[in-house]
């Protein structure tokens, strides 16, 4: 009986995983949430968009904008940015929280911010010297990874 139940649960999980994979679709910039559209126009308006993708999970929806120069911006359902990855450029200074910008300016004045990622627990910043700095939500440095 336990084997049958385990098998049924495994099939259900695999089925849900396969269904989830089919929920990514390319959309137009106009179908992004208004806040995401405004953010793209203000901070990346000079870049050409390669594609915009909507990623739908069981309970959530995220968006990804990829530019032709390799820059990628991920947005949450409400249009707030989640991650900015500027492979060949740098993250616009105006989107970096002031305490993080100040810390980097004082400790790594010659480095550029290539990537910034925020979630419920912290901010992760990747610098041009490949150091990764992690800040808590109060902007205290909590980790440095090289």
Backbone torsions as a table, in degrees:
resi	resn	phi	psi	omega
1	UNK	NA	-42.3	180.0
2	UNK	-63.4	-37.0	180.0
3	UNK	-65.2	-41.2	-180.0
4	UNK	-65.0	-43.4	178.7
5	UNK	-63.8	-44.2	178.4
6	UNK	-62.2	-42.6	178.0
7	UNK	-62.8	-43.6	-179.9
8	UNK	-63.6	-42.0	178.2
9	UNK	-65.0	-41.4	178.7
10	UNK	-61.2	-44.6	178.7
11	UNK	-63.2	-40.6	178.7
12	UNK	-63.3	-45.4	179.6
13	UNK	-63.5	-44.7	178.4
14	UNK	-62.6	-40.2	178.5
15	UNK	-63.6	-42.7	178.2
16	UNK	-66.6	-38.0	178.0
17	UNK	-63.9	-43.0	179.4
18	UNK	-66.3	-39.4	179.0
19	UNK	-66.2	-36.4	179.5
20	UNK	-64.0	-39.2	-177.7
21	UNK	-62.7	-25.8	-178.7
22	UNK	-86.6	2.5	-176.0
23	UNK	-94.8	8.5	174.0
24	UNK	-91.9	132.3	178.7
25	UNK	-147.5	148.8	177.9
26	UNK	-78.8	135.3	179.3
27	UNK	-130.9	176.3	175.9
28	UNK	-91.3	160.9	179.1
29	UNK	-59.1	-32.9	-178.7
30	UNK	-67.0	-17.0	179.4
31	UNK	-91.2	-0.5	173.3
32	UNK	-70.2	155.5	172.1
33	UNK	-57.7	151.2	-176.0
34	UNK	-55.0	-41.3	-179.5
35	UNK	-63.4	-38.3	179.0
36	UNK	-68.8	-41.4	177.5
37	UNK	-59.8	-44.9	179.9
38	UNK	-62.5	-43.3	180.0
39	UNK	-61.3	-47.2	179.5
40	UNK	-61.2	-45.9	-179.3
41	UNK	-63.3	-41.5	-177.3
42	UNK	-72.8	-40.9	-170.4
43	UNK	-107.0	-18.6	-178.6
44	UNK	-134.6	24.0	-176.6
45	UNK	-60.9	-25.5	-178.9
46	UNK	-83.7	-10.6	-179.1
47	UNK	-91.8	149.0	177.9
48	UNK	-89.2	132.7	-179.5
49	UNK	-79.6	131.0	174.5
50	UNK	-83.1	-52.1	175.4
51	UNK	-161.0	161.5	175.3
52	UNK	-124.0	132.3	-176.6
53	UNK	-126.1	138.0	172.5
54	UNK	-102.8	127.7	179.4
55	UNK	-113.2	113.6	-178.8
56	UNK	-107.8	127.9	173.8
57	UNK	-105.7	-175.6	-179.7
58	UNK	-56.9	-45.1	-175.4
59	UNK	-121.2	5.0	-173.1
60	UNK	-142.6	166.8	178.6
61	UNK	-143.6	130.2	177.9
62	UNK	-129.0	165.6	-178.5
63	UNK	-132.2	150.7	179.0
64	UNK	-136.4	128.5	176.5
65	UNK	-115.2	123.6	179.8
66	UNK	-116.4	130.1	-178.6
67	UNK	-99.9	161.0	-176.0
68	UNK	-65.5	-20.2	178.5
69	UNK	-87.1	3.2	179.1
70	UNK	98.2	-9.5	177.9
71	UNK	-65.2	140.6	-179.9
72	UNK	-135.2	135.6	176.2
73	UNK	-127.0	127.7	176.4
74	UNK	-106.4	140.1	-178.6
75	UNK	-124.0	149.4	172.9
76	UNK	-80.6	172.9	-178.6
77	UNK	-53.9	-36.3	-177.4
78	UNK	-82.0	-4.1	178.6
79	UNK	97.4	-3.1	175.6
80	UNK	-75.3	142.8	-179.8
81	UNK	-71.3	145.9	177.1
82	UNK	-110.9	-42.6	-178.9
83	UNK	-146.1	140.3	175.0
84	UNK	-126.9	121.7	-178.0
85	UNK	-124.5	108.4	-179.5
86	UNK	-109.6	86.5	-174.3
87	UNK	-58.6	-41.2	-173.8
88	UNK	-116.7	10.4	178.5
89	UNK	-136.3	-144.2	176.5
90	UNK	-142.7	154.0	179.2
91	UNK	-65.6	133.1	177.7
92	UNK	-55.5	129.9	-175.3
93	UNK	-58.4	-31.5	-176.1
94	UNK	-68.6	-18.0	179.9
95	UNK	-94.1	-9.5	178.4
96	UNK	-82.6	126.3	178.8
97	UNK	-54.4	139.9	-174.0
98	UNK	-53.6	-45.3	179.7
99	UNK	-62.6	-34.9	177.8
100	UNK	-69.6	-43.3	178.3
101	UNK	-60.1	-42.2	180.0
102	UNK	-64.1	-45.8	179.7
103	UNK	-59.6	-46.6	-179.3
104	UNK	-65.1	-40.9	179.1
105	UNK	-62.3	-37.4	-179.6
106	UNK	-77.9	-35.5	-172.6
107	UNK	-103.9	-25.2	-178.9
108	UNK	-139.0	62.5	-171.1
109	UNK	-63.7	-22.8	-177.5
110	UNK	-97.8	4.1	-176.3
111	UNK	-100.6	149.7	176.8
112	UNK	-102.2	152.5	173.8
113	UNK	-89.6	115.3	-178.9
114	UNK	-92.5	-27.2	-175.8
115	UNK	-152.0	142.4	173.2
116	UNK	-139.3	137.5	-176.5
117	UNK	-137.2	131.6	177.3
118	UNK	-126.6	146.3	174.7
119	UNK	-142.7	-163.3	-175.9
120	UNK	-68.1	-18.3	-172.0
121	UNK	-112.7	-27.3	-173.0
122	UNK	-165.0	176.0	171.8
123	UNK	-116.3	132.9	174.2
124	UNK	-115.3	131.3	-176.7
125	UNK	-125.6	129.4	176.6
126	UNK	-108.9	126.7	-177.4
127	UNK	-97.9	166.4	-178.9
128	UNK	-66.6	-18.7	174.6
129	UNK	-87.5	9.5	177.3
130	UNK	74.6	6.9	172.8
131	UNK	-72.6	143.9	175.2
132	UNK	-116.8	119.9	-179.1
133	UNK	-105.0	137.7	177.3
134	UNK	-119.2	129.3	179.4
135	UNK	-118.8	143.5	173.4
136	UNK	-77.0	-178.8	-176.4
137	UNK	-71.7	-9.8	174.3
138	UNK	-98.8	9.5	177.0
139	UNK	68.5	27.1	172.0
140	UNK	-88.1	134.0	176.8
141	UNK	-66.8	126.7	-179.1
142	UNK	-119.2	-12.9	179.8
143	UNK	-162.8	145.8	171.5
144	UNK	-128.8	125.6	-178.6
145	UNK	-124.2	131.6	178.6
146	UNK	-113.4	NA	NA
